[in-house]
Amino acid sequence: MFMNTRYAVNRFLKTARNRFLGLLAFTCSLASSTTAQGQGCPAATIAYSQESFCSNDGNEMVMLTGTPGGTFSSDPGLIVHPLTGTIKTSSSSSGTYTVHYTIPAGSGCSAVDATASVTILPRISVSPMPNIGACAGTTVNVGSFNAGQPGATFMWTNDNPSIGLPASGTGDISSFTGTNTTDAPNRANIAVYATYTTNGVSCTSKPMRFAITINPVPEVSPISDMTFCSGETTAPFTITGPTTGDGVRYIWTSSNPAIGMMKSGYDVIPSFTALNSTGVNQTATVTVTPYYNNGARCSGNSTTFTITVNPSPTGTATLSYDGSPYCPIGTVNPTFSGPSGGTFIANSNGLVLNANTGTINTSLSTPGNYTVYYIYNNANGCSFINTANVTINNASAAFSYASASYCTSTTGMLYPTITGITGGTFSAPAGLVIDPNTGAVDLANSTRGDYNVSYSVNTPNCGNVVVQTPLSIIETPKMAPSPNVAVCAGSSVPGITFSTTNEPGASFTWTNDNPAIGLAATGNGGIVAFTAMNNTNAPLDAFIRVVPRIVKNGVTCYGRPMVFRIRVFPAATVTPVGNQPVCTGSATNAINFTNSSGSNTGMTYQWTNNNTSIGLPASGTGNIGSFTATNAGTANILVTVTNSYGCSANPTGFAYMVNNCGNQPTGTGGSVTTSRTRPAAAPATDAIVADAVAVSPNPARSQVTVTYKGGTVTLRVLDLNGTPLKTIRGFNSSNTVNLSDLRPGNYVLQLVDERKNTVVQRNIIKL
């Protein structure tokens, strides 16, 4: 493409130049002729842009100086326009010519004959090259280019460098290794240009084109080993691979044609009858070699697989039912000879057949025509099959019940429908209560089991016959009792698994008449663990009704429901108590505990104190009376409440903050080697706390909003042991505190104003 473009551009530039020079010469000649006419006789000179031209350059215009109106001519072989002097190089023959411009004599003036010498250089062309095909990974030899012109040079382009050849080059194409990373032929189109130079003029040929195709190295898709029995007809097998195209073929050869297959072939292994007359397995190794033929034959790696033909069982067998057709009056045995251990099967489920012995129960079989097969397999899995035909006649007597299965919970009598001859008698195995005259079954008094009910009657064609029909009594499941459950609100109720006393395959559905306990209203199977709920002040009862069922033979039998109770007692929670600031030597306020979950009746409070130095014992029960604070410090109090049902919640905490209330506005003096003592925090009275701090909601599940009017402080959240869990410095105005990462319980929210040496605390509850 590059050479085509350059060739076109050169021709365009040369044509434009010639036209410009010709126009210039014509203009000058007009001026000259005017002068000549004014002075006397005509005169002229002619010239071309150059002395030599390539034969394929197109049209070359003359440059005329002097009097116009003459005619142009030349030696034979040069095509020149007689009026314009334009040379058509593409139609001219190579050679050197003289172009004449003549003006006849007249009016006393001599004739004008102006000349110019022109050479038309020979046309050059590249000798054709054949298309080349090669295999990926092999050396590609292109050969030498020839243009039939001494001194010619060559330049070539390649539109597909992925074959392993650069996009362009000069001279001959050197040998290279063909590449193809695909499963299809990789084709490149090559264009070759020849150039030679004579008299300073270079002529370039039109492109000679040919193609180089690099074929892929084909592969064979994996083939699994095959095994057949002697005498078995195989299906045709088509060999495939990932390489595409019409040139792909697969040659296969077999190492053992004695197994019944051909010795060799292409692409498809035809169907054949597997043969093995020996007593041992016979194996043929099949070798498959792929090749691709597209200008070059490219062979891929061979692959092998095996075909094994196992011997068929030795000996023969015979099978017949000599009494066929049969009346439905009992059982019949086959006449059989041959190896034992095979299997008897029928072509239809209507024939009741013993698979091990071939015995047919004609009474239970449906009248009709059947084929019985005897299949015998040897150790290799090969078999032979014998067949026999059997006919069961219609005895003109039959009976059936509305369904083949019933539940033991079904009551009443089940009567049969008799078709054909009536007046016979009914019988059944023990456990099924049946009326021998009517065939009515007492479902309520029959026990579970699978029965064959018999009807014996005298028929004109078969004499006394016994026809049978199956009947199943399915026992309804009986629930194993589940004990009542009693828990406190907030506790986890463990999962409850249901079972029956008689049917291990039963399934269960249950209902709950009070979902307020935290359990869904309905469910299937067992009850998964759940958290008990009770938002009242009294025990909350829910009655669970469980129904068992079992499905057999398409019949669903439901058992009697079992009911048990889940009782949830109310929880008890201590109402939060605010922190108690007090000065040493002062009496504390008495604290009376209450239950925030409801009534305070029957509540027992127990508390512990981690700092007895303030004047309060380490533990106690009931309320905390007033006492005199003795030593400065903080005592954390944990309070637990238990209601009359034995239910309690996580402890609630608060703190006694005992301060030395003397006038200590600053810390002690001292150098850098002595410690300074921070003044004790000024007690925050209840009025100050109420005015300065607001916390909501409290209790809270995920976050609380804290509003403080006292300026910038440090906010801390502490556990009841005084361990800081969260610290927010520069806290002011209103902001939220995230509690979602804290476990449910009681915590202390503390605001510390280090400038005023003031601490304000609130007890918060995380739900």
C-alpha positions in Angstrom: 0.0 0.0 0.0 2.9 2.3 0.8 4.5 1.8 -2.7 1.1 2.4 -4.4 0.7 5.7 -2.6 4.2 6.9 -3.5 3.8 5.8 -7.1 0.6 7.8 -7.4 2.0 10.9 -5.7 5.1 10.9 -8.0 2.9 10.7 -11.1 0.7 13.5 -9.9 3.7 15.8 -9.1 5.3 15.1 -12.5 2.1 15.7 -14.4 1.4 18.9 -12.6 5.0 20.1 -13.2 4.8 19.3 -16.9 1.5 21.0 -17.3 2.8 24.1 -15.6 6.0 24.2 -17.8 3.9 23.7 -21.0 1.5 26.5 -20.0 4.5 28.7 -19.3 6.1 27.9 -22.7 2.8 28.5 -24.5 2.4 31.9 -22.8 5.9 32.8 -23.8 5.4 31.7 -27.4 2.4 34.0 -27.7 4.5 36.9 -26.6 7.3 35.8 -28.9 5.0 35.3 -31.9 3.6 38.7 -31.5 7.0 40.1 -31.6 7.9 38.0 -34.6 4.9 39.1 -36.5 5.7 42.6 -35.7 9.3 42.2 -37.0 8.9 39.6 -39.7 9.2 35.7 -40.1 8.2 33.1 -37.4 10.7 31.3 -35.2 10.4 28.7 -32.5 12.3 26.3 -30.1 10.8 23.3 -28.2 12.0 21.3 -25.2 10.6 18.8 -22.6 11.1 18.8 -18.9 13.7 16.1 -19.2 15.3 14.0 -21.9 14.3 10.6 -20.5 10.9 9.4 -19.3 9.6 6.1 -17.8 7.1 4.4 -20.0 4.4 4.5 -17.4 4.8 8.2 -16.4 1.6 9.2 -18.2 1.6 12.4 -20.4 4.6 14.7 -20.9 3.9 18.3 -22.2 6.2 20.2 -24.5 7.7 23.6 -23.6 7.3 25.8 -26.8 9.2 29.1 -27.2 8.3 31.1 -30.3 5.6 31.2 -32.9 2.5 28.9 -32.1 0.3 27.2 -34.7 2.8 24.7 -35.9 2.5 20.9 -35.9 4.4 18.2 -33.9 5.6 14.9 -35.3 8.1 12.2 -34.4 9.6 8.9 -35.5 7.3 5.9 -35.4 7.0 4.4 -31.8 6.6 7.7 -30.0 3.0 8.8 -29.5 2.9 12.6 -29.7 -0.1 14.9 -30.1 0.3 16.8 -33.4 -1.3 20.0 -32.0 -0.1 20.2 -28.4 3.2 18.2 -28.6 2.2 16.1 -25.6 3.9 12.7 -25.4 1.8 9.8 -24.2 4.6 7.7 -22.6 2.4 4.8 -21.5 1.5 4.1 -25.1 5.0 4.7 -26.6 7.6 2.2 -27.2 11.0 2.4 -25.5 13.7 4.0 -27.5 15.2 7.4 -28.4 13.2 9.8 -30.6 13.4 13.2 -32.2 10.3 15.4 -31.9 9.8 18.0 -34.7 7.9 21.2 -34.5 7.3 22.6 -38.0 5.8 25.8 -39.4 5.4 25.8 -43.2 7.2 28.5 -45.3 5.1 31.3 -46.5 4.9 35.1 -47.2 8.6 35.1 -48.1 9.6 33.3 -44.9 11.4 30.0 -44.7 9.8 27.0 -43.0 10.5 26.5 -39.2 11.6 23.0 -38.0 12.4 23.0 -34.2 13.5 19.6 -32.7 13.9 18.0 -29.3 15.4 14.6 -28.4 13.3 12.3 -26.1 14.2 8.8 -24.7 11.4 6.5 -23.5 12.9 4.1 -21.0 11.8 0.4 -21.0 8.8 -0.6 -18.9 10.0 -2.6 -15.9 8.0 -5.4 -14.1 8.7 -7.9 -11.4 8.5 -11.5 -12.5 5.5 -13.3 -10.9 6.1 -15.4 -7.8 3.9 -18.3 -6.8 1.9 -18.3 -3.6 3.8 -20.0 -0.8 2.4 -22.3 1.9 4.4 -23.3 5.0 3.9 -24.9 8.4 4.2 -22.9 11.6 7.6 -23.3 13.1 9.3 -24.2 9.8 11.7 -22.1 7.6 10.1 -20.2 4.8 12.3 -19.7 1.7 10.8 -17.1 -0.7 13.6 -17.0 -3.3 15.0 -14.1 -5.4 13.1 -11.4 -7.3 13.7 -10.8 -11.0 12.7 -7.8 -13.1 14.6 -8.6 -16.3 16.4 -5.2 -16.0 20.1 -5.0 -15.1 20.6 -2.9 -11.9 17.0 -3.1 -10.8 16.4 -2.9 -7.0 13.4 -4.2 -5.1 11.3 -3.0 -2.2 8.4 -5.1 -0.7 5.6 -4.7 1.9 3.8 -7.3 4.0 0.2 -6.6 5.4 0.5 -9.3 8.1 3.7 -9.3 10.2 2.2 -12.0 12.5 3.5 -14.6 10.1 7.0 -13.8 11.3 8.0 -11.5 8.4 8.5 -7.7 8.9 6.0 -5.2 7.5 8.4 -4.0 4.8 12.0 -4.4 3.4 14.3 -4.0 0.5 16.0 -6.5 -1.8 15.0 -10.2 -1.6 13.1 -11.6 1.3 15.4 -13.5 3.5 14.4 -16.9 5.0 12.4 -16.7 8.1 10.5 -18.9 10.6 6.8 -18.9 10.0 4.6 -18.2 13.0 0.9 -19.0 13.6 -0.6 -18.9 17.1 -4.1 -19.6 15.9 -6.1 -22.7 14.8 -6.7 -21.3 11.3 -4.4 -20.4 8.4 -2.4 -17.2 8.8 -2.2 -15.4 5.4 0.0 -12.4 4.5 -0.2 -10.5 1.2 3.2 -9.5 -0.2 3.6 -6.6 -2.7 7.0 -6.3 -4.6 8.2 -3.2 -6.5 11.2 -3.0 -8.9 13.1 0.2 -9.5 16.0 1.0 -12.0 17.7 4.3 -12.9 18.9 5.5 -16.4 20.0 9.0 -17.4 19.2 10.1 -13.8 15.6 9.0 -14.1 14.3 6.2 -11.8 11.4 4.0 -13.0 9.3 1.9 -10.6 7.2 -1.0 -11.7 3.7 -1.8 -10.8 3.5 -4.1 -7.7 3.8 -7.8 -8.2 1.7 -9.6 -5.6 1.7 -13.0 -4.0 0.7 -14.6 -0.7 2.5 -16.4 2.1 0.2 -18.7 4.2 1.4 -20.1 7.4 -0.7 -23.2 8.3 -1.3 -24.1 11.9 0.1 -27.3 13.4 -3.1 -29.3 14.0 -4.0 -31.1 17.2 -6.4 -33.9 18.1 -9.0 -33.4 20.9 -8.5 -35.9 23.7 -10.1 -39.3 23.1 -11.1 -41.6 25.9 -10.4 -45.3 25.8 -13.3 -47.5 24.7 -14.6 -50.9 25.9 -17.1 -53.1 24.1 -18.4 -56.7 24.5 -17.8 -59.2 21.8 -20.8 -59.1 19.4 -21.7 -55.5 20.2 -22.1 -53.1 17.4 -20.2 -49.9 17.9 -21.4 -46.4 16.8 -19.4 -44.4 14.3 -16.8 -42.2 16.0 -15.8 -38.9 14.5 -12.3 -37.6 15.3 -12.2 -33.8 16.0 -9.7 -31.2 17.0 -9.5 -27.4 17.6 -7.9 -26.6 14.2 -10.5 -25.3 11.6 -10.6 -25.3 7.9 -11.2 -27.7 5.0 -7.7 -28.9 4.9 -7.7 -30.6 8.3 -7.6 -34.4 8.2 -7.0 -37.1 10.8 -5.2 -40.4 9.8 -5.8 -43.3 12.2 -4.3 -46.8 12.3 -5.2 -49.8 14.5 -2.7 -52.2 15.9 -5.2 -55.0 16.1 -7.8 -55.3 13.3 -8.8 -58.7 14.7 -11.2 -57.0 17.0 -13.4 -56.3 14.0 -12.3 -52.7 13.0 -10.5 -51.6 9.8 -6.7 -51.3 9.9 -6.6 -47.6 9.0 -8.8 -44.7 7.8 -9.4 -41.0 7.8 -11.4 -38.7 10.1 -14.1 -41.3 11.2 -13.8 -44.7 12.7 -16.8 -46.5 11.1 -19.3 -48.6 13.0 -18.1 -52.3 13.4 -19.1 -55.4 15.2 -16.7 -56.0 18.1 -15.1 -59.5 17.9 -13.4 -61.6 20.5 -13.4 -65.4 20.2 -10.8 -65.8 22.9 -11.3 -66.1 26.6 -9.3 -62.9 27.4 -9.7 -59.3 26.7 -8.4 -58.1 23.3 -7.1 -54.6 22.9 -6.3 -52.4 19.8 -4.1 -49.3 20.1 -5.4 -46.7 17.8 -2.9 -43.9 16.7 -4.4 -40.7 15.3 -2.2 -38.2 13.5 -3.6 -34.8 12.4 -2.4 -32.9 9.3 -3.3 -29.7 7.6 -3.0 -29.5 3.8 -3.2 -25.9 2.5 -0.2 -25.2 0.2 1.9 -27.2 2.6 1.1 -30.4 4.5 1.6 -29.8 8.2 1.4 -32.7 10.6 0.7 -32.4 14.3 1.6 -34.7 17.2 0.0 -38.1 17.2 -2.3 -39.3 20.0 -3.3 -42.8 21.0 -6.2 -44.5 22.7 -7.3 -48.1 23.1 -10.3 -50.1 22.1 -10.8 -53.2 24.3 -13.2 -56.0 23.4 -14.2 -58.2 26.3 -15.3 -61.8 25.7 -19.0 -62.5 26.0 -20.2 -65.1 28.5 -19.6 -68.7 27.5 -22.5 -71.1 27.2 -26.1 -70.5 26.3 -29.4 -70.3 28.1 -33.0 -71.2 27.2 -36.1 -69.7 28.7 -39.8 -70.4 28.2 -43.2 -70.3 29.9 -44.7 -73.5 28.5 -48.2 -73.0 29.9 -48.8 -69.6 28.4 -51.4 -68.2 28.2 -52.3 -68.3 31.9 -55.3 -67.7 34.0 -54.8 -65.4 37.0 -55.0 -68.3 39.5 -51.6 -68.3 41.3 -48.0 -68.5 40.3 -46.1 -70.1 37.4 -42.4 -70.9 37.1 -40.3 -70.7 33.9 -38.6 -73.6 32.1 -35.0 -72.5 32.2 -31.6 -74.0 31.5 -28.2 -72.2 31.5 -25.9 -70.4 33.9 -27.5 -69.1 37.1 -27.0 -65.7 38.7 -28.8 -63.7 36.0 -31.7 -61.4 36.4 -35.3 -61.8 35.1 -37.1 -58.6 34.0 -40.3 -57.8 32.2 -41.0 -55.2 29.6 -43.9 -53.8 31.6 -44.7 -53.2 35.3 -48.0 -55.0 34.9 -46.3 -58.4 35.2 -45.5 -59.3 38.8 -42.2 -61.1 38.3 -39.6 -62.5 40.8 -36.3 -61.1 39.5 -34.2 -64.0 40.9 -36.3 -67.0 39.9 -38.5 -65.8 37.0 -41.7 -66.9 38.9 -44.8 -64.9 37.8 -47.7 -64.2 40.2 -50.6 -64.4 37.8 -53.1 -63.4 40.4 -51.5 -60.0 41.0 -50.5 -59.4 37.3 -52.6 -57.3 35.0 -54.0 -59.3 32.0 -52.0 -58.7 28.8 -49.0 -59.8 26.7 -45.5 -59.5 28.1 -41.9 -60.3 27.2 -39.6 -61.7 29.9 -35.8 -61.2 29.6 -33.1 -63.2 31.3 -29.9 -61.2 31.4 -26.6 -62.8 32.4 -23.4 -60.8 33.0 -19.9 -62.1 33.3 -17.1 -60.5 35.3 -16.3 -58.1 32.5 -19.8 -56.8 32.4 -20.7 -58.5 29.1 -24.0 -60.3 28.9 -26.2 -62.5 26.9 -30.0 -62.1 26.9 -32.7 -64.7 26.4 -36.4 -63.8 26.0 -39.8 -65.5 26.4 -43.3 -64.3 25.7 -46.0 -64.6 28.3 -49.8 -63.9 28.1 -52.1 -63.4 31.2 -55.7 -63.9 30.3 -58.6 -62.0 31.7 -60.4 -64.2 34.3 -63.7 -62.3 33.9 -63.4 -61.4 37.5 -61.6 -58.5 39.2 -62.1 -56.2 42.1 -60.5 -53.0 43.5 -60.7 -50.6 46.3 -61.1 -46.8 45.9 -57.5 -46.3 47.0 -54.5 -48.7 47.6 -53.5 -47.0 50.9 -55.4 -45.8 54.0 -54.4 -44.3 57.4 -55.1 -46.2 60.6 -56.9 -43.1 61.8 -59.6 -43.7 59.1 -62.8 -45.1 60.5 -65.7 -47.0 58.9 -65.9 -49.9 56.4 -64.1 -49.9 53.0 -66.0 -51.8 50.3 -64.5 -53.2 47.1 -65.8 -52.7 43.5 -66.2 -56.1 41.8 -65.9 -56.3 38.0 -67.2 -59.4 36.3 -68.3 -62.5 38.1 -69.7 -62.0 41.6 -70.4 -64.5 44.4 -66.9 -65.3 45.4 -65.2 -65.1 48.8 -62.6 -62.7 50.1 -59.6 -63.4 52.3 -56.5 -61.5 53.6 -53.5 -62.1 55.8 -53.8 -61.6 59.6 -54.0 -58.0 60.6 -56.5 -56.9 58.0 -60.0 -57.3 59.3 -62.2 -58.2 56.2 -65.7 -59.6 55.6 -65.2 -62.8 53.6 -68.6 -62.3 51.8 -68.5 -58.7 50.9 -64.8 -57.9 51.0 -65.5 -54.9 53.3 -62.4 -53.9 55.3 -62.8 -52.6 58.9 -60.2 -49.8 58.8 -60.5 -48.8 62.4 -59.7 -52.3 63.7 -57.0 -53.3 61.1 -53.3 -53.0 62.0 -50.8 -51.3 59.8 -49.1 -53.3 57.1 -49.0 -54.2 53.4 -51.6 -56.8 52.4 -52.7 -58.8 49.3 -56.5 -59.2 49.4 -57.7 -62.3 47.5 -61.0 -62.9 45.8 -61.7 -66.6 45.0 -64.5 -67.2 42.4 -65.5 -69.9 39.9 -65.1 -68.7 36.2 -66.3 -70.4 33.0 -62.9 -70.0 31.2 -60.4 -70.6 34.0 -62.4 -72.5 36.6 -61.8 -71.5 40.2 -59.5 -68.5 40.1 -58.0 -66.3 42.8 -57.5 -62.7 41.9 -55.7 -60.3 44.2 -55.2 -56.6 44.8 -52.7 -54.9 47.1 -54.0 -52.8 50.1 -51.8 -50.9 52.6 -52.8 -49.7 56.0 -50.5 -46.8 57.1 -50.1 -46.1 60.8 -50.7 -42.5 61.7 -47.7 -41.0 63.6 -47.8 -40.5 67.3 -46.1 -37.5 68.8 -43.5 -37.9 71.6 -44.4 -35.4 74.3 -42.4 -32.2 74.7 -42.0 -30.7 78.2 -43.2 -27.3 79.0 -40.6 -24.5 78.9 -40.2 -21.6 81.4 -37.6 -18.9 80.9 -36.9 -15.3 81.8 -37.4 -12.5 79.3 -34.2 -11.8 77.4 -33.0 -15.4 77.8 -32.4 -17.7 74.9 -34.8 -20.6 74.4 -32.8 -23.5 73.0 -34.0 -25.3 69.9 -36.7 -27.9 70.2 -36.7 -31.1 68.1 -39.9 -33.1 67.7 -40.2 -36.8 67.1 -42.8 -39.6 67.0 -42.9 -42.9 68.9 -43.7 -45.0 65.8 -42.8 -43.3 62.5 -39.2 -42.0 62.2 -39.9 -40.5 58.8 -42.6 -38.1 60.0 -42.6 -34.4 59.4 -44.1 -31.7 61.6 -46.0 -28.4 61.4 -46.6 -26.2 64.5 -48.6 -23.1 65.5 -48.0 -20.6 68.3 -51.0 -18.7 69.8 -48.9 -15.9 71.3 -46.1 -14.5 69.0 -45.4 -11.8 71.7 -43.0 -14.3 73.4 -40.6 -13.8 70.4 -41.5 -16.9 68.5 -43.2 -16.9 65.0 -46.9 -17.8 64.7 -46.2 -20.9 62.5 -43.4 -23.1 61.3 -42.3 -26.4 59.9 -40.0 -29.0 61.5 -38.4 -28.2 64.8 -38.3 -24.8 66.6 -35.0 -23.0 66.3 -33.5 -21.2 69.2 -34.9 -17.7 69.9 -34.7 -14.9 72.5 -37.7 -14.9 74.8 -39.7 -11.6 75.1 -42.1 -10.3 77.7 -43.0 -6.6 77.8 -45.5 -7.0 80.7 -45.2 -7.3 84.5 -46.7 -10.8 84.5 -45.8 -14.2 83.1 -46.6 -14.6 79.4 -47.8 -18.0 78.2 -47.8 -19.3 74.6 -49.3 -22.7 73.7 -47.5 -24.6 70.9 -49.6 -27.0 68.8 -47.6 -29.6 66.9 -49.1 -31.8 64.2 -47.2 -34.8 62.8 -47.7 -36.3 59.4 -46.3 -39.0 57.2 -46.6 -39.6 53.4 -46.6 -43.1 52.0 -47.8 -44.4 48.6 -49.0 -40.9 47.8 -51.3 -40.8 50.9 -50.7 -38.3 53.7 -51.6 -39.4 57.3 -51.9 -36.9 60.1 -51.4 -37.8 63.7 -53.1 -36.3 66.8 -51.6 -32.9 67.7 -49.4 -32.5 70.7 -49.6 -29.2 72.8 -47.0 -27.8 75.2 -46.4 -24.4 76.8 -43.6 -21.9 76.7 -43.9 -19.5 79.6 -41.8 -16.3 79.7 -41.4 -14.5 83.0 -40.9 -10.7 83.1 -37.4 -9.4 83.5 -36.3 -7.1 86.3 -34.0 -4.0 85.7 -32.8 -1.5 88.2 -33.8 2.0 87.5 -30.7 4.0 86.8 -29.2 5.9 89.7 -27.3 9.1 89.2 -23.7 9.5 90.5 -23.5 10.8 94.1 -21.0 13.7 94.6 -20.3 14.4 98.3 -17.7 16.1 100.4 -15.6 14.2 103.0 -17.3 14.3 106.4 -20.7 14.9 104.9 -23.7 12.6 105.0 -24.8 11.0 101.7 -28.4 10.9 100.5 -30.2 7.6 101.1 -30.8 5.6 97.8 -34.0 3.6 97.3 -33.8 1.2 94.4 -36.7 0.6 92.1 -37.5 -1.8 89.2 -37.6 0.1 85.9 -39.4 -2.8 84.2 -42.6 -2.6 86.2 -43.8 -3.3 89.7 -41.4 -3.2 92.6 -43.2 -5.8 94.5 -41.2 -9.0 95.3 -37.9 -7.4 94.2 -34.6 -8.3 95.9 -31.7 -5.9 95.5 -28.1 -6.8 96.0 -25.2 -4.3 95.7 -21.4 -4.3 95.8 -18.9 -1.5 96.5 -15.3 -1.6 95.2 -14.0 1.1 97.6 -14.9 0.7 101.3 -12.6 3.5 102.3 -15.4 6.0 101.6 -17.3 4.6 104.6 -19.7 2.1 102.8 -19.4 -1.7 103.3 -18.3 -3.9 100.4 -21.8 -5.3 99.8 -25.3 -5.4 101.0 -28.9 -6.1 100.2 -31.9 -3.8 99.8 -31.5 0.0 99.7 -28.4 2.0 100.6 -29.1 4.2 103.6 -27.4 7.5 104.3 -23.8 7.3 105.6 -20.9 9.7 106.4 -18.3 9.9 103.6 -14.9 9.4 105.2 -12.1 9.5 102.7 -11.8 11.2 99.3 -12.1 8.9 96.3 -14.5 7.2 93.9 -16.5 4.1 94.7 -18.3 2.2 92.0 -21.5 0.5 93.0 -23.0 -2.4 91.1 -26.7 -3.2 91.8 -28.5 -6.4 90.8 -32.2 -6.9 91.1 -34.0 -10.3 91.2 -37.8 -10.6 90.9 -40.1 -13.2 92.5 -39.7 -15.4 89.4 -36.0 -15.6 89.8 -35.3 -13.3 86.8 -32.6 -10.7 86.9 -30.8 -8.4 84.4 -27.3 -7.1 84.0 -26.1 -5.0 87.0 -26.7 -1.3 87.0 -23.8 0.9 88.2 -23.3 4.4 89.7 -20.5 6.0 91.7 -20.0 7.9 94.9 -17.5 10.7 94.2 -16.1 11.8 97.6 -14.0 15.0 97.3 -12.0 17.1 99.7 -14.0 20.3 99.5 -11.4 22.7 101.0 -10.2 25.8 99.0 -7.5 24.4 96.7 -7.6 26.6 93.6 -4.2 25.4 92.3 -1.9 22.4 92.4 1.1 22.1 94.7 4.2 23.9 93.8 7.4 22.1 93.0 10.2 21.8 90.6 10.4 19.5 87.6 11.5 16.8 89.9 8.6 17.0 92.2 5.1 15.9 91.4 2.1 18.2 91.3 -1.2 17.3 92.7 -4.3 18.1 90.7 -6.9 19.8 92.9 -9.9 17.5 93.6 -12.7 18.1 91.2 -15.3 20.5 92.5 -18.5 18.6 93.2 -21.2 19.0 90.6 -24.5 19.4 92.4 -27.7 17.9 91.1 -28.9 21.3 90.0 -25.7 21.8 88.0 -26.0 18.4 86.4 -29.6 19.0 85.4 -28.9 22.4 83.9 -25.6 21.5 82.2 -26.0 18.0 80.7 -28.8 16.3 78.8 -28.6 12.7 77.5 -31.2 11.1 75.3 -32.5 8.6 74.7 -31.5 6.7 77.9 -31.7 3.7 77.8 -30.5 3.5 74.1 -29.7 0.8 71.6 -27.2 2.4 69.2 -26.4 6.0 70.1 -27.2 8.8 72.5 -27.3 12.5 71.9 -25.4 14.5 74.6 -26.0 18.2 75.1 -23.7 20.3 77.3 -23.9 24.0 78.0 -20.7 24.5 79.9 -18.2 25.0 77.0 -15.5 22.7 75.6 -14.9 19.5 77.6 -13.5 16.0 77.2 -16.2 13.3 76.9 -15.4 9.8 78.1 -17.5 6.6 78.3 -16.4 4.3 81.1 -17.4 0.8 82.2 -18.5 0.2 85.8 -14.9 -0.5 86.8 -13.9 2.9 85.7 -12.0 1.8 82.6 -12.3 4.4 79.7 -13.9 2.8 76.6 -14.3 6.0 74.5 -12.7 9.4 74.6 -13.8 12.5 72.6 -11.7 15.6 73.1 -12.9 19.1 72.3 -16.5 18.1 72.8 -19.0 21.0 73.0 -22.6 22.0 72.3 -24.5 18.9 71.1 -23.2 15.7 69.5 -24.0 12.0 69.2 -22.0 9.2 70.9 -22.0 5.8 69.1 -22.8 2.9 71.5 -23.4 0.2 68.8 -20.0 -1.4 69.5 -20.7 -1.8 73.2 -22.3 -4.8 74.8 -25.7 -4.3 76.6 -25.3 -3.1 80.1 -24.6 0.0 82.3 -21.9 2.6 81.6 -20.8 6.0 82.9 -20.7 9.0 80.6 -18.3 11.6 82.0 -17.7 15.2 81.0 -14.4 16.6 82.3 -13.7 20.4 82.2 -10.0 20.6 82.9 -10.0 24.4 83.0 -12.6 24.6 85.7 -11.5 21.3 87.3 -15.1 20.1 87.1 -16.4 16.6 86.4 -20.0 15.8 85.5 -21.2 12.2 85.2 -24.3 10.4 83.9 -25.2 6.7 84.1 -26.3 5.4 80.7 -27.9 2.0 79.8 -27.0 0.2 76.5 -29.9 -2.1 75.5 
